[in-house]
Amino acid sequence: MTGRRRMSSPTSSRVPGTSRTRAIPRVKAALFSVGALVAGASLAVACGVVPGVPGGSGDETVTVMTWAPEKTKATNKPGMPAMAKAYERWVNAHGGLGGRKLHVLTCNDHNDYIGAAKCARLAVKEKVVAVVGSYSQFGSYTLSPLELAGIPYIGGYGLTDVEFKSVLSYPVNGGQPALLAGLGEELGKSCGPVALVRPDTVAGDQLPVLLDSGLKAGNHAPAEDVRAAEEATELDEQARRALARATGNPQGKGCVVHALDERTNTFMDSFRRLSGDYPAVRTASVLGSVDQSLIDASGGASGPYEGAYVSGWYPDAGDSRWDGMRKVIREQAFGDNRIDPADAGVQTTWIAYTVLRQTVESLGGGEVSARTIRSALDSGLQIDTGGLTPPLRWRFQDLTAVVDFPRLVNSDVTLQVVRRGRLVSARQGFVNVAKTLESTAR
């Protein structure tokens, strides 16, 4: 890579039928004007919410929103809004948030910038006090309306760099930057040539820089950047390129890194079919592209993921620290197959709602609003996630010195490995990648 690309841009959008971007006429900027923040009733219907529920605490109801893409041809995260609704039912059955009823609105961003902007405008229209535990590839189109309205964004998935720049964003993990940097650090110690297969999207453009920062920490050469169309139905060409790169040096066993979200299985179908023509290589990925359900569906110990490294933000899904989340799922979402407790999106939503609960409870009997939630978080309220992350705080002194990601407060990652068909910890505890991320700006 010769230059740095941004993971999102307020002046670019997906061109129909491609995965690249084009300039958006200035008139599109009106989406973010104050006047454009008033959404019609059709918008509320499209997102599947019931309008008219106040967001403040005057009626003892705390209204928030969770959004994610659902039923698209590319990335889908239905477990995140489903987890949010399960949490709503559970917390209200146990006294609410500090005695207040929680009301969760959900919205489908449809994995495009128009849908993402609609969700954000609806959050403003409904006067939510926060957007919590959400996923979108179009951070600029969601954060701009929230910033105009002063609504905090708690626990995004960390796909876009704007989530680590907006002063109204309160990330709970290190996002894709930490995952790729941590994985690169590990592969730099043990791999020969490395190939990265990633989405040919604006968000995907940042991934090679991040992986290479980790490889560089181990004095390793940069990875081969192999792009894949986000809606591709076969990836034979990408598999051949990756295998050719990873097997191009007989002095070391190469590695193929795939970070393709829901297209991971598409790639691995091609990879498994073609890999017999090449020397053995090791595969690696990030949590979200690979999880236990995918490993099980692909043959477990006899499948293509056996022995693969997977970087994650949190302890493995079998860890007892997830018992609280599993209890909520059993009580309020048993049989809902959208919610997989091993899914990184579901886990992030759980942690984000933990932040919300502790923040609201810290306000006691006082006003609960977007302003008071921001004030509590900005004033140094420390969030205890039960060991799923380090203690979380967003004061200035808690921010890491990563120039491109100034709102990053949690740069810890975990390293997992597929062993006997199970995704388990490859080492105990967390690995901090703050220094590696700092090097990306040099």
C-alpha positions in Angstrom: 0.0 0.0 0.0 1.4 3.4 -0.9 -1.3 5.6 0.7 -3.9 5.4 3.4 -7.5 5.0 2.4 -10.4 5.9 4.6 -12.9 3.2 5.6 -15.9 5.5 4.9 -16.5 8.8 3.3 -19.4 11.2 3.4 -19.0 12.0 -0.2 -19.0 8.5 -1.6 -21.6 5.7 -2.1 -22.0 2.3 -3.7 -22.6 2.3 -7.4 -25.4 0.0 -8.3 -24.0 -3.3 -9.6 -20.5 -2.7 -8.4 -18.6 -2.5 -5.1 -16.7 0.7 -5.9 -17.8 4.2 -5.1 -18.7 7.4 -7.0 -19.1 11.0 -6.0 -22.4 12.0 -4.6 -23.9 15.3 -5.8 -23.8 18.0 -3.2 -27.6 18.0 -2.9 -27.2 14.6 -1.1 -25.7 16.6 1.7 -29.2 17.8 2.5 -29.7 14.4 4.1 -27.8 15.7 7.0 -29.3 19.2 7.2 -31.4 20.0 10.2 -34.5 20.3 8.0 -33.9 16.8 6.6 -33.9 15.3 10.1 -37.7 15.2 10.1 -38.7 11.8 8.7 -42.2 10.8 7.5 -44.4 8.1 8.8 -43.4 5.8 5.9 -39.9 5.8 7.3 -41.0 4.5 10.6 -43.0 1.7 8.9 -40.0 0.8 6.8 -37.8 0.3 9.9 -40.5 -1.6 11.7 -40.9 0.7 14.7 -43.9 2.3 16.3 -43.5 6.1 16.5 -44.6 8.3 19.3 -42.7 6.9 22.3 -40.8 9.7 24.0 -37.1 9.1 24.6 -36.6 11.1 27.9 -37.3 10.1 31.4 -40.3 12.3 32.0 -42.6 9.4 31.4 -40.2 6.9 33.0 -39.4 5.4 29.6 -35.9 5.2 28.2 -36.0 4.9 24.4 -33.0 3.8 22.4 -32.4 2.3 18.9 -30.3 -0.6 17.5 -29.8 -0.9 13.8 -28.1 -3.5 11.6 -28.5 -4.9 8.0 -31.0 -7.7 7.5 -32.2 -9.8 4.5 -29.6 -8.3 2.1 -27.6 -10.1 -0.5 -24.3 -9.2 1.3 -23.7 -8.7 5.0 -26.5 -9.5 7.5 -26.5 -9.1 11.3 -30.1 -10.0 12.4 -28.8 -11.2 15.8 -28.0 -7.7 16.9 -31.5 -6.1 16.9 -32.9 -9.5 18.1 -30.5 -9.4 21.0 -31.5 -5.8 21.8 -35.2 -6.8 21.9 -34.4 -9.8 24.1 -32.5 -7.5 26.4 -35.5 -5.1 26.5 -37.8 -7.9 27.5 -35.4 -9.2 30.1 -34.5 -5.8 31.8 -38.2 -4.8 31.9 -39.1 -8.1 33.6 -36.5 -7.3 36.2 -37.3 -3.8 37.2 -36.1 -1.9 34.1 -33.2 0.5 34.0 -33.0 2.1 37.5 -36.8 1.6 37.7 -37.4 3.0 34.2 -38.9 1.1 31.4 -36.6 0.4 28.4 -38.1 0.8 24.9 -35.9 -0.5 22.1 -36.5 0.6 18.5 -34.9 -1.4 15.7 -34.1 -0.4 12.2 -32.8 -2.3 9.1 -30.1 -0.2 7.3 -30.3 -2.6 4.3 -26.5 -2.4 3.9 -26.6 0.8 1.9 -26.1 4.5 2.6 -29.7 5.4 2.0 -31.0 2.9 4.5 -28.3 3.9 7.0 -29.2 7.6 6.7 -32.9 6.7 7.2 -32.2 4.8 10.3 -30.3 7.7 11.8 -32.9 10.2 10.9 -35.6 8.0 12.5 -33.5 7.8 15.7 -33.5 11.6 15.7 -37.3 11.8 15.0 -38.1 9.4 17.8 -35.8 11.4 20.2 -33.9 8.3 21.3 -31.4 8.9 24.1 -28.8 6.7 22.5 -28.1 4.4 19.6 -26.8 1.2 21.1 -25.0 -2.0 19.9 -25.4 -1.3 16.2 -23.7 -2.3 12.9 -23.4 -0.3 9.7 -20.8 0.0 6.9 -21.9 3.6 6.4 -20.7 5.4 9.5 -20.6 8.9 8.0 -24.3 8.6 7.0 -25.3 7.5 10.5 -23.0 9.6 12.7 -23.7 12.9 11.0 -27.4 13.1 11.9 -26.7 11.8 15.4 -24.1 14.5 15.9 -26.5 17.3 14.9 -29.0 16.0 17.4 -26.5 15.3 20.1 -27.3 11.6 20.4 -24.6 9.3 21.6 -23.6 6.2 19.7 -22.7 3.4 22.2 -21.0 0.2 21.1 -20.8 0.3 17.3 -19.3 -2.7 15.6 -16.1 -0.7 14.7 -16.3 -1.1 10.9 -15.6 2.5 9.9 -13.0 5.0 11.1 -15.7 7.6 11.9 -16.8 5.4 14.8 -13.4 6.1 16.3 -13.4 9.8 15.5 -16.8 11.2 16.4 -16.9 12.7 19.9 -20.4 11.2 20.3 -19.1 7.7 19.7 -18.3 5.4 22.6 -16.8 2.2 21.1 -16.5 -0.9 23.4 -14.0 -2.7 21.3 -11.1 -1.9 18.9 -13.1 -2.7 15.8 -11.6 -4.0 12.7 -8.3 -2.1 13.3 -7.5 -4.1 16.4 -8.6 -7.5 14.9 -6.4 -7.1 11.8 -3.4 -5.6 13.7 -3.6 -8.4 16.3 -3.9 -11.1 13.7 -0.9 -9.6 11.8 1.2 -9.7 14.9 0.6 -13.4 15.4 1.1 -14.4 11.7 4.2 -12.3 11.5 5.8 -14.7 14.0 4.8 -18.0 12.3 3.9 -17.6 8.6 5.7 -17.5 5.3 4.1 -15.4 2.6 0.7 -14.0 3.5 -2.3 -13.2 1.3 -5.3 -11.2 2.5 -8.7 -11.8 0.8 -11.1 -9.0 1.7 -14.2 -7.1 0.4 -13.7 -4.7 -2.5 -15.5 -1.9 -0.6 -14.6 1.4 1.0 -14.6 -0.3 4.5 -12.4 -3.2 3.1 -9.9 -0.8 1.7 -8.5 -0.1 5.2 -7.9 -3.8 6.0 -4.5 -4.3 4.2 -3.0 -1.3 6.1 -4.1 -2.7 9.4 -3.0 -6.3 8.8 0.4 -5.0 7.4 0.9 -3.0 10.6 0.8 -6.2 12.6 3.0 -8.1 10.1 5.5 -5.2 10.2 5.8 -5.6 14.0 7.1 -9.1 13.3 9.5 -7.8 10.6 7.3 -9.6 8.0 6.7 -8.5 4.4 3.3 -7.0 3.6 0.4 -9.2 2.6 -0.8 -9.7 -0.9 -4.0 -7.7 -1.2 -6.7 -9.8 -3.0 -10.1 -8.1 -3.5 -13.4 -9.8 -3.7 -16.8 -8.4 -4.9 -19.1 -8.1 -1.9 -21.9 -10.0 -3.6 -19.8 -12.6 -5.5 -21.2 -16.1 -5.8 -17.9 -17.7 -6.6 -14.3 -16.7 -5.7 -12.1 -19.2 -7.6 -9.8 -16.4 -9.0 -9.3 -15.0 -5.5 -8.5 -18.5 -4.1 -5.9 -19.1 -6.8 -4.2 -15.8 -6.2 -4.1 -16.3 -2.5 -2.8 -19.8 -2.8 -0.2 -18.8 -5.3 1.1 -16.1 -2.9 1.0 -18.2 0.2 2.9 -21.1 -1.5 5.4 -18.9 -3.3 8.2 -19.4 -0.8 9.4 -22.9 0.0 11.2 -21.7 3.2 8.1 -21.1 5.2 4.5 -22.3 5.3 2.3 -19.5 4.0 -1.0 -18.2 5.4 -4.2 -17.1 3.7 -6.2 -14.5 5.7 -9.9 -14.2 4.8 -12.0 -11.3 6.2 -15.1 -11.5 4.1 -18.0 -11.6 6.6 -20.8 -13.6 5.0 -18.8 -14.3 1.8 -16.2 -16.3 3.9 -18.0 -19.6 3.1 -18.1 -18.7 -0.6 -14.4 -18.2 -0.6 -13.7 -21.3 1.4 -15.7 -23.4 -1.1 -13.3 -22.3 -3.8 -10.3 -22.6 -1.5 -11.1 -26.1 -0.5 -11.7 -27.2 -4.1 -8.5 -25.7 -5.4 -6.1 -26.2 -2.5 -5.2 -29.8 -3.4 -3.2 -28.4 -6.3 -0.9 -26.4 -4.0 1.3 -27.1 -0.9 -0.4 -26.9 2.4 -1.1 -23.5 3.9 -2.6 -22.2 7.1 -5.8 -20.1 7.1 -6.6 -17.3 9.5 -9.5 -14.9 9.9 -11.3 -12.5 12.3 -14.2 -13.2 14.5 -17.3 -12.1 12.6 -16.1 -13.7 9.4 -15.6 -17.1 11.2 -17.5 -18.3 14.3 -18.5 -21.6 15.8 -21.7 -22.0 13.9 -19.8 -21.6 10.6 -17.2 -24.1 11.7 -19.9 -26.6 12.6 -21.7 -26.2 9.3 -18.5 -26.7 7.4 -17.6 -30.1 8.9 -16.1 -29.3 12.3 -12.8 -31.0 12.8 -12.8 -32.4 9.3 -13.6 -29.0 7.7 -11.4 -26.3 6.2 -11.2 -24.2 9.3 -9.4 -26.8 11.5 -6.1 -25.2 12.8 -7.1 -21.7 11.7 -6.2 -18.7 13.8 -9.1 -16.3 14.6 -8.6 -12.9 16.3 -11.5 -11.6 18.4 -12.3 -8.8 20.8 -13.7 -10.9 23.7 -13.2 -14.2 25.5 -14.3 -17.4 23.5 -18.0 -18.1 23.5 -17.6 -21.0 26.0 -16.1 -18.7 28.7 -18.2 -18.4 31.9 -18.0 -14.6 31.6 -20.8 -14.9 29.0 -23.2 -16.6 31.5 -25.2 -13.5 32.0 -25.9 -13.0 28.3 -26.7 -16.7 27.9 -29.2 -16.4 30.8 -31.0 -13.5 29.1 -31.2 -15.5 25.8 -32.6 -18.6 27.6 -35.2 -16.5 29.4 -36.3 -14.2 26.6 -35.2 -15.6 23.2 -35.1 -19.3 23.6 -35.6 -20.8 20.1 -34.8 -17.5 18.3 -32.3 -18.8 15.8 -31.3 -15.2 14.9 -29.4 -15.0 18.1 -26.2 -16.9 18.2 -24.3 -16.3 21.5 -21.0 -17.0 19.7 -21.6 -14.2 17.2 -19.4 -11.2 17.7 -22.3 -8.8 16.8 -24.6 -10.3 19.4 -21.8 -10.1 22.0 -21.1 -6.5 21.1 -24.8 -5.6 21.5 -24.8 -7.3 24.9 -21.8 -5.3 26.1 -23.2 -2.0 24.6 -26.4 -2.5 26.6 -24.3 -3.2 29.7 -22.8 0.3 29.2 -26.3 1.7 28.8 -27.7 0.1 31.9 -24.8 1.2 34.1 -24.9 4.7 32.7 -28.7 5.1 33.3 -28.3 3.7 36.8 -25.5 6.1 37.6 -28.0 9.0 37.0 -30.2 7.9 39.9 -33.5 9.6 39.9 -32.3 12.4 37.6 -33.1 13.1 34.0 -32.3 10.5 31.4 -31.6 12.1 28.1 -29.0 12.1 25.4 -27.4 15.0 27.1 -27.1 13.4 30.5 -25.9 10.1 29.1 -23.1 11.9 27.2 -22.3 13.9 30.3 -22.0 10.8 32.5 -19.8 9.0 30.0 -17.6 12.1 29.3 -17.2 12.7 33.0 -15.3 9.4 33.6 -18.0 6.9 34.5 -16.2 3.5 34.6 -18.1 0.6 33.1 -17.5 -2.9 34.4 -18.3 -5.6 31.8 -17.5 -8.5 34.0 -14.1 -9.2 32.4 -15.4 -9.3 28.8 -13.4 -6.2 28.2 -11.1 -4.1 30.3 -13.0 -1.5 32.4 -14.3 1.1 29.9 -14.0 4.8 30.2 -14.0 7.6 27.6 -12.2 10.5 29.3 -9.5 12.2 27.4 -6.8 10.5 29.4 -8.3 7.1 28.6 -8.0 7.5 24.9 -5.1 5.7 23.2 -2.5 7.6 21.2 -3.7 6.2 17.8 -4.0 9.3 15.6 -6.4 7.8 13.1 -8.7 6.3 15.8 -8.7 8.9 18.6 -11.9 7.5 20.3 -10.3 4.1 20.8 -10.2 3.1 24.5 -10.0 -0.7 24.2 -7.2 -2.0 22.0 -7.2 -5.5 23.6 -7.8 -8.6 21.4 -7.9 -12.3 22.0 -6.4 -15.0 19.8 -8.4 -18.1 19.2 -7.7 -21.3 17.2 -10.0 -24.0 15.8 -8.9 -27.1 17.6 -10.8 -30.4 17.1 -13.6 -28.5 15.5 -14.0 -26.1 18.4 -13.1 -22.4 18.6 -11.0 -22.1 21.7 -8.4 -19.7 23.2 -5.0 -20.0 21.7 -3.5 -18.2 24.7 -4.7 -16.9 28.0 -5.9 -13.3 28.4 -5.8 -10.4 26.1 -3.1 -8.9 23.8 -2.9 -5.1 23.6 -2.2 -3.8 20.1 -2.2 -0.1 20.8 1.5 0.3 19.8 1.0 -1.6 16.6 -2.0 0.6 15.7 0.0 3.7 16.5 2.5 2.7 13.9 -0.1 2.8 11.1 0.1 6.7 11.2 3.9 6.7 10.7 
